[in-house]
């Protein structure tokens, strides 16, 4: 005899046990070779910068649901885990730790600093995998990867060299985004544009030969690098100045006044624009058009360099004040005003960035983007929800070349080697000497942008560029689940690289999740104090409740407002399932067969109904999971488990299994109760793996659910007519219960029900279930036909009309007075609802779901008023 399920549902008592069993069994590792079709998900690798956050918990949950579902459904399922070195982000974290010791990375030197980086990685990568396991992630840990692993590094270097040889990677002296805090270049995607309160300052440049020209700027310090002033060629105010020169007031430089229709808007500011080609992207383009000098005035850490004359050495913001003061002293200040504008900030450290002239490595993205664009347009890669396709297309259509070099220590060193003669060699292995002149070479000190190595993740993790068994078996992958916020950083770039190097997409489908927000819809942040730690939630509610909550909230295209009360509710759902399973287990006798072996022709109505509802639920859940509607899958499962199975079937089974009723075969009821429960556990397993595995083990299930077959709809269990009949019975019971609550009658107050002219099949259903209906609805009598007292309250369920008969004197003066007030309140609310629905502005502009909710409320209030009016008409 198996041990009975404990009275209390305590997830901590079995979660660790089951995870260890799954992992030890090899269930997480796919077969190789295999006759099964592959189903592969590569984990979006978390950065080794700390612990998992609630957004990771969402994505891990949804990925695990799909992997467990497909694994059970006969696929050779691989969920490949790993972590990302996250160049800038991780280096910033380690440098902060060093700062606490009064050290910088320069104090340690490159090699010692990298030792600290690897120690950090080891600690946090281990933490991340432990946290993933606590959530139930069924990853193949034998294939765990890290973006700086030797195998992955080889792929990254190979890709760089090939792209360079194909002319798609080049080195150029160009304007880039520079972080004076991180001391590195950033790609355009790593820039966060924030609105700040700044200033707009006007100052005059004296014109040679007399006169002046006034310009406006938000960055006065950059005037130290001005190499022209531009005006519109058709601007009558300045036509006479075009071609003349200005003498710079602070440095020894003659500046031309040029005409440029692309740069200058005559209606903005003074209509004259200072041109600083080394410190502004638009000015850089102007400088290219007019062959202007590009004078850098900043050091890497954001100070004025030697080109700034007397301002050299000043911090850029200190220099701003100093330049303004110096202009005032010379009588060249012409005004200022407050100005709110967008300024680029470093995504990692929030420092204000500088457009900076620097020699960097770039990827020529247009040719790569065209293929990635075509892949989505042709449907070779499908993006869900589909409204993201337009955003994807817009970005790839307007893509700029990608700056991929970073001035960091942590990352993949760029495989470029330079000699003193100026030769550059790009190779997968370091040359002993320059191939062109034989001189000694030094490797480029820079590393590659993290997103470059991440773009190769589907290839590098499977062993490319080698033709490995993993690559042949598991590429392309089937699905990527990730946040919408890295659609461009990562998803698009993986598609580019997959097609370029393999001629195939890296994945066939992309499901983009929303952001997890707090209950009020606000973004979670430490400063707001609304951050939810997924492990704290697991310890409080259990992993299954956390997973079910996240999946139930995961509506496509929407952010997830996460409220702890939802988790309390879904823990209650788990407890409900646990208690129902405990009742079933305690009443098993060992004579239960399999559901499929039942003689369906001999089944009673409740058994036919629950099997019909089960097969309907199986179909609905499969359809929902196949279309990534995790919320709908949860809704169907919740409805079936809580309402159909626990509240109805188990309640109908109790008298039979406890021997107080002989209306149905106990052996058949036991078989159906256990069989349906096992099917429910299989259906639920991908979402709630721990509790389902624990319950199944107490029901005599052989093996483990993780490798069991996922249920399929059974045509033999359709029973459409019986389902309809039972729902009619349910409707009457629920209507009587609602009416009893409406009029405030105690549960033991006797009511009787008269069915009015029921069709024969309906009458037969009520006759068969007479005992159960009377018990569940607390009835004193149930009649099919017969006279209806004038005082009875009539109601209907579908086409069945019935009358509820109150015992004489059931409502006293106080009850009637209370119901009168409720009647008035309902009439007033109904008037307001009708007025709202009569307003074209509401019905045309409000969301469709809000309009439908309002109409449903109208129907509910109308029905309520009818019942109250009939009740108060008693004896009138």
N, C-alpha and C positions, 0 to 999 in steps of 0.2 A: 504494500500500500504506500503510495507516494505521500510525502509530508504535506500536510494541509498548508495552504497559503497563510502567512501570518495575518492576524487581525488588522494590524496597521500597515498602511502603505508607506514604506520608508525606502526611497530610492537609493540612499547611500549604502544600504545593506547588500545591494546586488549589482550596482552599475559597474564597479571596478572588476568584479568577478566575471561578468559577461564580456567586457572588453578584452580581458586577458584570454578568455577561451576563444573568442573569435580570432584574435591575432595568432594564437598558438595553433589553431586549426588550419591556418593557411588560407582562410576564406577570402582574405583581402588581396591575395596574389592571383592574377589570372593564369590560365593554362597557356603553355607555349611549347609546341604548336597546339592549335585548337581548331575544332570543326565549328565551334560556335561563332556567330557573328560578333565582331568587336564592338564594344561601347566604351569610349575613352574620354575622360575628362582630365585635363591638367589643371592643377590648383593654381589660381593666381597667387604667386609666391608672396607671402607676407614679408615685409621688411624686417631685418634683424635689428630693429631699433627699440624693441620693448615687448610688451605682451599683446595678445590679441584684443581687439576692441569689439564692440557689439556689431559693427559692420562686418567684421570677419566672421563672427558667429552666424550672422544671417547667410552669408555666402557659403560657409562651410556646411550649414544645415541644408540649404537647397541642393548643393552638389551631392551631399551624402544621400539625400532622398532619391535623387536620380540614379546614383550608382547602385544603391541597395535595390531599388525597383528593377533596374535593368539586369542586375546580377541574378535576382530571383526569377526574372522573366526569360532566362535562358541565354543571356549574352555573356561573352567573355569580357567581363568588366574590369577596367583598370582606372583607378583614380590615383594619379601620380602626384605625390606631395613634394614640397620643397620651399626654400626661402630665398630671398633676394638680398644681395649685399647692400643695395640701396646706397650707392656712393656718397652723395652729399649728406643725406639724412643721417646715416650711421656715423660718418666722420664728425659731423657736428656734435652728436651725442657723446662720442669718446673725447672730443676736444673739451667739452664741458666738464667731463670727469677729470681731465688733466688740469683744467683751470683751478679746480678745487685743491689740487696739490701745488698750485703755483707754477705749473709747467705749460709749455706749448708743444706742438708737434715738432717745431723746429729745434727745441731744446733736446728732444729725444733723437732726432734724425730719422730718416725714412724707414730703415730696417726695424729699429726699436719701436717706432710708432706702429708699424704694421703688426708687430707682435701683440701690441695692446689691442689692435683692431680684431685680430683673430681670436684673442681670449674673449672679447666681448661677443663676437659671433657665436662662439661655442656655447656660452651661457644662455644667450637669448634664443638661439635656434632650438636648443633643448627645451627651453621653457615653452616655446610655441608649439612644438610637437606634443608636449604633455597636455597643454591646454586643448589642442585639437582632439586628443584622445578622450579627454573628459567630456567633450561635447558628443562623442560617439563617432567621430570621423573614421570611416572604414577605408583609409588610404592604404596603398601598398607601400609600407614603410621600407621594404627591401629595395625599393627604387627611389628613395628620398634623394633629392638633388639640392644643390646650392649653386648659385650663379657663378661662384668663383672656383667650383670644383674643377680639377684638371680636364675632365672630359668636356665640360661646358666651355671652359676657357679655350680649349683647342678649337671648338666650333666658332667661337667669337673671333678669334684671330684669323681663322680660315675665311670667314665671311668678310672681314675687313680687307684682307689681301685681294680676294676675288673682286670685290666691289671697286677697289682701287685700280686693279688691272683692267676692269671694264670701263673705267672713266667715270664711275658713279660716286667715287670718293675723291675729294681733292682738298688741297691746303691753300688757304687764301688769307690775305690781309684785309679783314672786313670789320664792319661795325657789328658788335655783338652785345648781348646783355651781360653785364658784369656785376658780380656781387662783391663789394669791398670788404664784407665780413667773411664770406666763405672763400674769397680770393680765387674765384673760378668763373668761367663762362657758363651761361645757362641758355638752353633753347627757349624759343618763344613760348612754348607750352609750360615752361617752369616759372613763368612770370605771372604774379598775381596783381592785377590792376585794382588799386583801391582809390576811392575818392578821398582827397584830403583838402583841408583848408590851407591854401597857399596865398601867394601874392602875384600880381601882374605889375611889373615895374617898367616905366618909360624912361629912357635916357637918350641923350643926343650925341651923335658923332659929328664933330666939326668936319666940314667938307673943304678940301684944298681949294684955295681961290675964293673962299668966303661962303657963308651960309652953314646950315647944319641939316642933318636928317635924323629924325627921331624914330627909334625902334622900341618895341615892347617885348618883354621876356619874363618867363617864370623862373629862369635860372640865370641870374645876372653874372654869376662867377664864370659861366662858359664864354662870356664875351672875350675872355683872355685867349680863346682859341678861334675867334672869328677870323674868317679869311675873305668875307664879302658881306655886302648888304644888298638884298634883292628887292626890287619893286616890280609891279606889273607893267608890261610894256605899253599898255594902253592907258595907264594912269596919268592924266594930264598934270597932276601935282608934281610928278617926279621925272617926267620925260626929259627935262633939260639936264637932269643929274646923271642920267645913264652914261656910263663910260668915264665918269670922273672918279676921283679917289678920295679916300679918307685917311688921315694919319691917326693910327691907334693911340689913345692917350696914355697907355701904360706900358706897351711893349713897342719895340722898334719894328713897325710893320705898316706897309701901305696897303690899304684895302680897297678893292674896286667896288663900284656900285654897278650892279648887273640887272638885266631884265630877265625875269623868269615867270612865265604864265602858270606853270604847273605848281610852283611853290607858294605863290603869293595870292592872297584873297584881298583885293583892295578895300573891301568893306570891313575887314577885321582889324582892330587896333588902329595903328597909324597908317597902315597900308605899306609900311616898309618893314622888312624882316632881316634880322641878323642871321648870318649863315655860319654855322659851326660844323663843318663836315665830319669832324672826329668825335662829335658828341650828340648827334641827333640823326635818326634814320632818314628823315626827309631831307635834312641838310646834306647828308652823305650822298644821296641820289643827286641833289643839285650840284654838289662838288664834282661828281662824275660827269654830269652834263657840261659843266663849264671849265673842267680841268683845274679846279681850285686846289691849293695845298690843303692837306689834312693834318692839322696840328693837335696832337694829344696834349692836354694840359694836366692830366691826372696821373698819379701813381696808382699802383694796384690796390692800395688800401684807402683810396679816396682822398688823397692829399694833393695839393697843387704841386706840380713838378717844376723843373727848371724853366719850362716854357712860359711859366706864369710870372716871370719877372720878380718884382718885389713881394708878390704874394706867395712865392714858393715856400713850401713847408706847411702852409695852413691847411687844416681840415676843410673839406669842400663847403660845409655849411658855415664855418667861421669865415671862410674866404668870401662867401656870399655877402655877409654883413660888411666885411672890409672893403669889397669892391663898391658896394653901394655908398659907403661913407666917402671913399676916394672920389667917386663921381660927383658927390655933393660938394666936396671941397673944390673941385674944378668947375663947379657951376653947371654940370651936365645933367643933373637929375631933373626930370620933367614931370614926375607924378607917379603915384602908385595907387592900387586898389586891391581889395580882397578878391581872391579868385579861387573858386573850388574846381579842382580838376583831377583827372585820373593819373596816378603815378605808379609805375611798376615796382613791385616789391619781390624779394626773394621768397619763393615758395617755402623754403626750409627755415630760414632764420628771420624773415620779415624785414630785412634791411632794405632801404630804398636803393634800387639798382641804378647803375649808370650805363648809358650807351657808351661803348668803349671800343676804340680801334685796336684790333689785336689779330695776330696770326693764329688761325684755328683750322681744325679739320671739319669738313662739311660733307654731307651726303646730298647728292643731286636727286631730289625726291620726285620730280615730275614723272619720269618714266616709270618709277615704281608705283606711284599713286594711280596712274592710268589703269594699270592692271587690277589694282585693289578696288578701284571704282567700278570697273567692268564686272568684277566678281559678284558684287552685291546687286548690281543692276540686272544681271543675268539670273540671279537666284542661286548661284553656286554657293554663296554664303548668305544665310538668312539672319536678319537682325530682329530680335523681339524685345520690346514692342516695336512695331513697324514705324512709328512716328520718328524714331531715331535715325531712320535711313536718310531723311532730308538733311539732318544735321551732319551726318557722316559725309554725304555727297558734297555739301557746301564746303566742308573743311578740306576734303581732298582736292576739290576743284581749285581752291585758292591756296594750296599748300606752298610753303616757302622751303628753301633748302634748309637742311637740319644741321645745326652746329653740334657735333658729337664729341668734341674734345673738352676735357675738364681738368682744371689745374688742381688735382687732388692726389693723394697717395693711395686711397682705397678704391680699387677697381682694376680693370683689365688695362695693362700698359699698352699704349698704341704701338703697333709693330712697325715703327718707322725709325730708321737709323740715319744719323747725319755725320758727315765728316767735315773737317775744317775747310775743305775745298768747296763746300756748298752743295755737295751731292746728297741726294735723298734716296735711301733704299727701303722699300717696303717688302717685307718677307715674313714667312711664318716662323722661321728660325733665325736667330741673330747671326749675321755674317761676321766672320773673324776680322774682316777688313772691308773697306769700301770696294765693291766690285768694279767701280769705274776708275779709281785711281790708286787703290791699295792703301790708302791712309786709314788710321784708326777711326772707329765709329763709336758714337754714343747713342743710346736709345732715347727717343722722345720721352721726357719725364711725365707727360700728361697721361691721363687714363680716359677711357671711353665713358660717355654718358651711360648711366645705368640702363636707360630705356633701349640702348643699342643691344645689350646682351639680353634684356628681357624680350625684345622683339624676336629673338631666336629661340625662345623657351620651348615651343612645340617641337623644334628640330633638335636642339642641343640636348634636351633631356632624354631623347630616345637614341642618342649616339651619333647623330649626323656630325660630320660629313661621312663617317663610315656607314656602310650599308649593313647595319646591325639587324639582328632578328627582331628587336623591338621596333625599329624604324619600319621594317617591312610589315609587321603585324599590326602596329597601332597608329600609323600615320596615313592619312589625316585622322585627327581626332573627331569625335562626333559633336561635342558640345563644349561651349565655354560659358561659364556663369561668372559675371563680374559686375562691378559698379559702373554706372553710366559715366561717372566722372573720369574714367580712364579710357573712354572710347577712342580718343585720339592719341594719348600718350602710348597706349599699349596695343589695343585691339587692332586698329588700322595698321600699325607698324608690323604686327605679327602677320597680318594678311599680305602686306607688301613682301616681307621676307619669305613667307611660305611659298608664294607663287614664284618669286624670283629664283630661289634656290632649289625648289622641288617640283615646280610646275603644278602644284596642287594647293588648295587652301589648307591652312593649319587646322581648321575646324569647319564643320558644315553649318552649325547654328550657334548664335550668340544670344544669350538671355541677359539683358541688362537690368540690374536691380536698382531700386530707389535707395535713398539714404534712410537710415534708422534715426528717427528724431524722438524727442521726449513726448510725454502725453499731450502737451500743448502745441506740438508741431514745431518746436524750436530745435535748432541744431544743437547737438550735444557738445559741451566743452567743459574743460576743467574750471575755467573762470566762472561759468554759470553754475557749477556744482550739480549739473544734471547728467553727468556721465554714469552709465550703467556698465559695470564690469561683468562680462558674461560668466566668469567663474563664480562670482558672488551669487549670481542668479541661479546657477546650477546647484550650488550648495543650499540655497534657500528653497527652491521649488523643484529641483530635480532636472536632469538633462532633458528628459522627455517633454516636460511642460514647457521648458525654454524653447525647444525645437518646434513644438506644435504651435506655440505663440508666434514665433517668427514666420513660420510657413503660413499660418492663417492670416497674417497681416500682409503677406507678400503679393499684393495686387499689382499686376503689370503696370508699369509707368507711374506708380505712385510711391511717395515716401511713406515710411512706416512709423506712425505715432505709437511709440511703445509705452504702455502703461503697466505698472507692476500688477494692477488689479486684473489685467488680462491673464497674467501668468498664474495668479491665484485661481482664476476661473478654470484654467486648463489643468492646473494641478488637481482641482476638484473633479475634472473630467477623468483624469487618470485614476483618482480614488474611486470614482463611480464604476469604472471598468474593473478595477481590482476587486471591489466588493461583489459585483455581479459574478466575476470569475470564481471568487471564493465560494459563493452559494452553489454555482454549478458544480465545482469540484467536490464539495462536501456531499453532494447528492448523486455522484456517479457510483455505479454498482459494478462496473467492469464488463457489462454486457453490451456496451455501446458499439455500434458498427460505424462504418464510414458513411458520410452523407450520400455519396454517390451510389451506395448499395441499397438505399431505401426504395421501397415500393411506393412511388409517388401517388399512385392511384388510390392507395389506402390511407393517405395522410389526411388528418383533420384540417379544418380551415385555418387555425392559428399557425400550424406548421407550413402549410402551403403559402400563407401570407408572408411569413418571415423569410422563407426561401426566395420568394419573388422579390421582396425588398432587398435581400442580400445580392441577388444577381443584378438587380438594377443598380445598386451601389457599386458593385464591382465594375460595371461598365462606365459609370460616371467617374469613378476615381481614376481608372485607366485613361479615359479621355482627357481628364484634367491634367494628369501628370504628363501625358504625351504632348500637351500644348503649353506646358509650364504654368498652368493655372493652379499653383500650389494652394492658393486661398480656397478655390472651389473644391479641391480634393479634401481639404480639411473640413469644409462645410458639410460635404456629403458624409464623411466619416463621423463627424460629431453628431449629425442628425440621426444616422443609423444606430450608432453605439448608444447614445444617451436616450433617445426617444424610442426608436423601434425595438432595440434589443433589451436594454435595461428596464425602461419604464413600461414596456408593453409585454414583450415575449417572456421575460423572466417573471414578471408579475403573473402572467397567465400560467406559467409553468409551476409556480410555487405550490398551489394546492395539489397538483398532480404528483409532484416529486416528494412532497411531505406526507402524502397519503390521505389528505383530507378531501380529495375529489377523485372520482373514478371515471370522469367523462372522457378521458383519453388514455392511451397506452403509456404508462410510465417509461417503458423501455424506448419507445419511439421519441418521447419528449426528451429523454436524456440524450439520445443520439443526436437529435436536432440541436439541442442546447449546446452540447459540446462541439458538434461539427460547425455550427454557425459561429460559435466563439472562436474556434481555431481559424476559421476563414477571416474573421474580423482581425485577429492578431496578425495574420499574414498581410492583410491590407494595410494595417496600421504600422507594420514593422519598419518600413523605410522612414517614417516620420518619428515614431516612438519606439526605437529599437530595444531599449533596455527592459521596459515593463512588459513588452510583448514576449520577449524571449523568456523572461522569468515566469510569466503565467503559463506559457506553452509547456515549459518543463514540468509544471505541476499537473498538467492535463494528460500526461502519458504520451506526449508528442515525441516521436523518435527523431533524432537529429537536432538541427538548429534551424530556426527560422531564416537566418541569414542566407542559407543555401537552399531553402525550400522553394517550391514553385509558387510564383505569384498567381493568385486566383484569376480565373477567366470566367466571363458570363456563361451560365449554363442554360441552354435553350430549354431543357426539360423542366426548368424551374420558373418559367415565365409566369404562369398562373395569373394572367391578366384579370380574368373575371373575379377570381377569389380575392385578388388584391383590392379590386374595386369594392367588393362586398365588405371586406374587413375594414376598409377605410370608412365606409358608411357607418359601421358599428363604432369605430373609433370616434367619428364625428359626433355621434349621439352622446357617447360617454363624456366627451370633452365639452359638449354644449351644456349638458346637465351640470357638470362640475362648474363651468363658468357662470351658469345661472345661479347656482347655489352661492357662489362667491359674490355675485352681483347683489343679491337681495340680503346677503348677510346671514344665511342659514347655517347652523353648525353642521359638521360632517355627518352626525348621527341623526339629523332631522329627516324623517321619512318623506321621500318624494316618490311618486309613481309616474311612469311614462306609458303613453298609449301611442302606438304606431298607427298612423292613419292610412288605411288602404295600401299596405306595403305590397310590392310585387312578390310573387311566390319565392323567388330566390333570396330576396332580402328577408322575408319572414323566416325562411329556413335558416339563414345565417344567424338571426337573432335567437331562434329556437335552439340552435346548436350551442350558442354561446350565452344562453340565458343566465346560467349560474355566474359566469365571469362578469357579464354586463351589470347584473344587480350588485355584485360585490364591488366592482370598480367605480360604479356611479352611486353607490350607497342608496339603492332603490328599495322600496318596500313592495313594489309591484311593477311588472313589465307585461303589457298586453299588446298583441298584434290585432288591431281592430277593436271595435266596440264603441259605445257611446262616449263622447267627450264632454265633460262638465263645462258649463258656461264659464266658470271661473278659471279654467285651465289656460295656461300660457302656451301658445303655439309657436313652433320654431321649425326650421328645415335644415337638412343636410343634403345638398344636391337635390335630387328629385324626391327624397323621402321627407314627408311632413310628419311631425309628431307633436304630441301635447305633453306638457309637464304639469302635473296636478299637485298643487300644494295642499297639505292637510289643512282642514278648516281651523281658522284662528292662528295660523302660523305667523302672520304679520300683525303685530299689535300697533297701537297708535304711534309709539316712538319710531318703530321701523318704517311705517308708512310716511311719517314726517321726514325721516332721513332720505328715503327714496324720492320723495317729492323734491327735496333740495338737489339731489343728484340729477333728477330729470331736468330741472331748470338749468343747472350748470352745463349739462350735456347739450341742451338746446342752444345756449349762448355760444358754446364752443363750436357747435356745428354751423351756426350762422357766420362765425368768423372764418371758418374753413371754407365755406361756400363762397364767401366774399373774396377770399384769396384766390380760389380757383376761377372765379369769374373775372379776375383782373388779367387782361391779355399781357400786360407787362410781366407778371409773374410766370404765367405758363409758357411764354416765349423766351424769357431770359434765364429763368432758374434752371439748374441742372436737371436733366430728365429724371434722375433718381429722386431728387427732392420733390418734384411734381408728383411722381408716382406715390411717394410716401404720404403726401398730402391727400391724394385721392383715396389711398387705403384708409387713412384716418377718417375721411368722410364716410366711407362704407361702414367702418367700425362704429362710429357715433350713431349713424342711422339705425343700425341693428340694435344698438344699446337702447336707443330711445324707444324703439318698438317694444322691446322686452319690458322696459320700465313702465311704459304706458299700459301695456296689457296687465302687468302685475298690479298696478295701482287701480285699474278698472275693476278689480275683484270686489264684488259686493256692492259696486257703485250703482 
